Amino acid sequence: MGTRVTFLLVLLGDGVVANVGLAPRLAPSAYNWTAIALGWGLAVAIAVYAVGGISGAHINPAVTIALAVKGDVPWRKVPAYLIGEFVGGFLGAAGVYAVYYEGLKAAGMPNVWATGPGSVFNEAFWGAVKEGIKAAGQYSMTNAFIAEIIGTMVLLIGVCAITDRKNIGPGSNMAPFMVGMLVGVIGFGLGGPSGYAINPARDLSPRIFGALVGTKGLFDGWYWIGPPVIGATIGGILGALVYKYLVSPFVPKKE
């Protein structure tokens, strides 16, 4: 169900990360965090536009579980959605590998797959910072955990608002684009400490693929299961419940 959507998401999103990290046509300084955040946002929008009508745009296990807790998705459908999302993330990573194989091999198979310590955005842009400024890799797991919870909570509040027909809501089939821009602004505003996975399938599945093709350190320690999986899931549930109980009841009824 969600395989095709998550495949496109990771193919385009991690493709941006690979392009930023390898910078095959421009100097590395020509690419930056803006390219990554905007690229991931557009990847979400394109993926949902492309095949969202088939699967209901299930692209993120944290969102699927949160909407089930909220009561918008039947629990009986959740296992199939989750399997599709994780399989799609793995296949999307395989697509990035196929496109950037020579560059990845020449660079020693860097971590373009997943967030957290050792990721390309950390090494390329925050590895050499001025004294006294926190680099992404210097944030503790606790801080990254908090960032993932808050980032995914904001994602769910935004998704619930955008798709709530009783709220203002975007018109003219703009909902997928607005969800994509929501992901982008979360990256701009909240993504620094953890790299903003805000999606377990976007992080864990490519992480598994990356380990299989030779990227080192992807499963060192417990980071991989902490912020991007447990933290994102907790944040998603919190965001759905915040919208359900603190926003939705106060949306004026349309005449």
C-alpha positions as CSV (number, residue, x, y, z in Angstrom):
1,M,0.0,0.0,0.0
2,G,2.5,2.6,1.2
3,T,5.4,1.0,-0.7
4,R,5.2,3.1,-3.8
5,V,4.8,6.4,-1.9
6,T,7.6,5.7,0.5
7,F,9.8,4.5,-2.3
8,L,9.5,7.8,-4.1
9,L,10.0,9.7,-0.8
10,V,13.3,8.0,0.0
11,L,14.5,7.9,-3.6
12,L,14.1,11.7,-4.0
13,G,14.9,12.6,-0.4
14,D,18.0,10.6,0.1
15,G,18.9,11.4,-3.5
16,V,19.1,15.0,-2.4
17,V,21.3,14.1,0.5
18,A,23.6,12.1,-1.8
19,N,23.8,15.0,-4.2
20,V,24.7,17.4,-1.4
21,G,27.3,15.1,0.1
22,L,29.0,14.1,-3.2
23,A,28.4,17.4,-5.0
24,P,29.3,15.9,-8.4
25,R,28.8,19.0,-10.4
26,L,29.3,22.0,-8.1
27,A,31.6,22.7,-5.2
28,P,30.3,21.4,-1.9
29,S,29.5,24.9,-0.7
30,A,27.0,25.3,-3.5
31,Y,24.8,22.8,-1.6
32,N,23.7,23.3,1.9
33,W,21.1,22.5,4.6
34,T,18.5,24.6,2.6
35,A,18.9,22.1,-0.3
36,I,18.3,19.2,2.0
37,A,15.3,20.6,3.8
38,L,13.6,21.9,0.7
39,G,14.5,18.7,-1.2
40,W,12.9,16.5,1.4
41,G,9.8,18.7,1.5
42,L,9.4,18.6,-2.3
43,A,10.0,14.8,-2.1
44,V,7.1,14.4,0.2
45,A,4.8,16.5,-2.0
46,I,5.7,14.7,-5.2
47,A,5.4,11.3,-3.6
48,V,1.9,12.1,-2.3
49,Y,0.8,13.6,-5.6
50,A,2.1,10.7,-7.6
51,V,0.4,7.8,-5.8
52,G,-1.3,9.1,-2.8
53,G,-4.7,8.4,-4.3
54,I,-3.9,4.7,-4.3
55,S,-2.8,4.2,-0.7
56,G,-4.2,7.2,1.1
57,A,-0.7,8.7,1.1
58,H,0.6,6.5,3.9
59,I,4.3,7.4,3.8
60,N,5.3,7.5,7.5
61,P,4.7,4.8,10.2
62,A,4.6,7.5,12.9
63,V,1.7,9.2,11.1
64,T,-0.1,5.9,10.4
65,I,0.2,4.9,14.1
66,A,-0.8,8.3,15.3
67,L,-3.9,8.5,13.1
68,A,-4.9,5.0,14.3
69,V,-4.6,6.2,17.9
70,K,-6.6,9.3,16.9
71,G,-9.3,7.0,15.4
72,D,-8.9,8.1,11.7
73,V,-7.3,4.8,10.6
74,P,-8.7,1.3,11.5
75,W,-6.1,-0.7,13.4
76,R,-6.7,-3.7,11.2
77,K,-5.1,-1.8,8.3
78,V,-2.0,-0.6,10.3
79,P,0.2,-3.7,9.8
80,A,-0.2,-3.7,6.0
81,Y,0.6,0.1,5.9
82,L,3.7,-0.3,8.1
83,I,5.1,-3.2,6.0
84,G,4.5,-1.2,2.8
85,E,6.2,1.9,4.3
86,F,9.3,0.0,5.5
87,V,9.7,-2.0,2.3
88,G,9.3,1.2,0.2
89,G,12.0,2.9,2.2
90,F,14.4,0.1,1.6
91,L,13.7,0.1,-2.2
92,G,14.0,3.9,-2.3
93,A,17.5,3.6,-0.8
94,A,18.4,0.9,-3.4
95,G,17.4,3.4,-6.0
96,V,19.7,6.1,-4.6
97,Y,22.5,3.5,-4.5
98,A,21.9,2.7,-8.2
99,V,21.9,6.4,-9.2
100,Y,25.0,7.4,-7.2
101,Y,26.9,4.1,-7.1
102,E,30.2,5.3,-8.5
103,G,30.3,8.5,-6.4
104,L,29.3,6.6,-3.2
105,K,32.0,4.0,-3.8
106,A,34.7,6.6,-4.5
107,A,33.7,8.4,-1.3
108,G,33.9,5.3,0.8
109,M,30.2,4.7,1.0
110,P,29.3,7.6,3.3
111,N,26.1,7.7,5.3
112,V,23.6,9.3,3.0
113,W,20.9,7.0,4.2
114,A,20.0,7.9,7.8
115,T,20.1,10.7,10.3
116,G,22.1,11.2,13.5
117,P,25.9,10.7,14.1
118,G,27.9,10.2,11.0
119,S,25.3,11.4,8.6
120,V,26.4,13.4,5.5
121,F,24.7,16.7,6.7
122,N,26.7,16.4,10.0
123,E,30.0,15.7,8.4
124,A,29.7,18.1,5.5
125,F,28.2,21.2,7.2
126,W,28.6,21.0,10.9
127,G,31.9,19.1,11.2
128,A,33.9,22.3,11.2
129,V,32.2,25.0,13.2
130,K,33.4,28.0,15.2
131,E,34.4,27.3,18.8
132,G,31.5,27.4,21.2
133,I,28.9,26.5,18.6
134,K,27.2,23.1,18.9
135,A,27.7,20.8,15.9
136,A,24.9,18.4,15.1
137,G,27.0,15.4,16.1
138,Q,27.7,17.0,19.5
139,Y,24.1,17.0,20.5
140,S,23.3,14.3,23.1
141,M,20.9,11.5,22.4
142,T,18.5,13.0,24.9
143,N,18.5,16.3,23.0
144,A,18.0,14.5,19.7
145,F,15.2,12.5,21.2
146,I,13.4,15.7,22.3
147,A,13.9,17.2,18.9
148,E,12.4,14.2,17.2
149,I,9.4,14.1,19.5
150,I,8.7,17.8,19.0
151,G,9.4,17.8,15.3
152,T,7.0,14.8,14.7
153,M,4.4,16.3,17.0
154,V,4.4,19.4,14.9
155,L,4.2,17.3,11.8
156,L,1.1,15.5,13.0
157,I,-0.6,18.8,14.2
158,G,0.1,20.2,10.7
159,V,-1.1,17.1,8.9
160,C,-4.3,16.9,10.9
161,A,-5.0,20.6,10.3
162,I,-4.3,20.4,6.6
163,T,-6.5,17.4,6.1
164,D,-9.3,18.6,8.4
165,R,-12.1,19.7,6.1
166,K,-13.7,21.5,9.1
167,N,-10.6,23.7,9.5
168,I,-9.4,26.3,7.0
169,G,-7.7,23.7,4.9
170,P,-5.9,24.2,1.5
171,G,-8.0,24.2,-1.6
172,S,-7.3,23.4,-5.3
173,N,-5.6,20.1,-4.5
174,M,-2.8,21.9,-2.6
175,A,-2.8,19.6,0.5
176,P,0.1,17.4,-0.7
177,F,2.2,20.5,-1.4
178,M,1.4,22.0,1.9
179,V,2.4,18.8,3.7
180,G,5.6,18.9,1.8
181,M,6.2,22.5,2.9
182,L,5.4,21.5,6.4
183,V,8.2,18.9,6.3
184,G,10.5,21.5,4.8
185,V,9.8,24.1,7.6
186,I,10.3,21.4,10.3
187,G,13.7,20.8,8.8
188,F,14.5,24.5,8.7
189,G,13.3,25.2,12.2
190,L,13.7,22.0,14.2
191,G,16.0,19.7,12.3
192,G,19.5,20.6,13.6
193,P,19.9,18.3,16.7
194,S,18.9,15.1,15.1
195,G,18.6,15.6,11.3
196,Y,14.8,15.3,11.7
197,A,13.9,11.8,10.6
198,I,10.3,12.4,11.8
199,N,9.6,9.1,10.0
200,P,10.8,5.7,11.1
201,A,10.6,4.2,7.6
202,R,12.6,7.1,6.1
203,D,15.4,6.3,8.6
204,L,15.4,2.7,9.6
205,S,14.9,1.1,6.2
206,P,17.6,3.1,4.4
207,R,19.9,2.5,7.4
208,I,19.5,-1.3,6.9
209,F,20.2,-1.0,3.2
210,G,23.2,1.2,3.9
211,A,24.7,-1.3,6.3
212,L,24.2,-4.1,3.7
213,V,26.2,-2.1,1.1
214,G,29.1,-1.3,3.4
215,T,28.4,2.0,5.2
216,K,30.0,1.8,8.6
217,G,28.7,2.7,12.0
218,L,25.0,2.9,11.1
219,F,24.1,0.6,14.0
220,D,26.7,1.6,16.5
221,G,25.1,2.2,19.9
222,W,21.4,2.7,20.3
223,Y,20.8,5.9,18.4
224,W,19.2,4.1,15.5
225,I,16.2,2.8,17.5
226,G,15.9,5.9,19.8
227,P,15.2,9.3,18.3
228,P,14.3,8.3,14.7
229,V,12.0,5.4,15.7
230,I,10.8,5.6,19.3
231,G,11.0,9.4,19.5
232,A,9.2,10.0,16.2
233,T,6.5,7.5,17.1
234,I,5.9,9.1,20.5
235,G,5.9,12.6,18.9
236,G,3.4,11.5,16.3
237,I,0.9,10.2,18.9
238,L,1.3,13.3,20.9
239,G,0.7,15.6,17.9
240,A,-2.5,13.6,16.9
241,L,-3.9,13.8,20.4
242,V,-3.0,17.5,20.8
243,Y,-5.0,18.2,17.6
244,K,-7.9,15.9,18.6
245,Y,-8.4,17.4,22.0
246,L,-6.9,20.9,22.0
247,V,-7.6,22.1,18.4
248,S,-10.4,20.2,16.7
249,P,-13.1,20.8,19.3
250,F,-12.6,24.6,19.0
251,V,-12.7,24.8,15.2
252,P,-15.9,26.8,14.4
253,K,-18.6,24.8,12.7
254,K,-19.4,25.9,9.2
255,E,-22.8,27.2,8.6
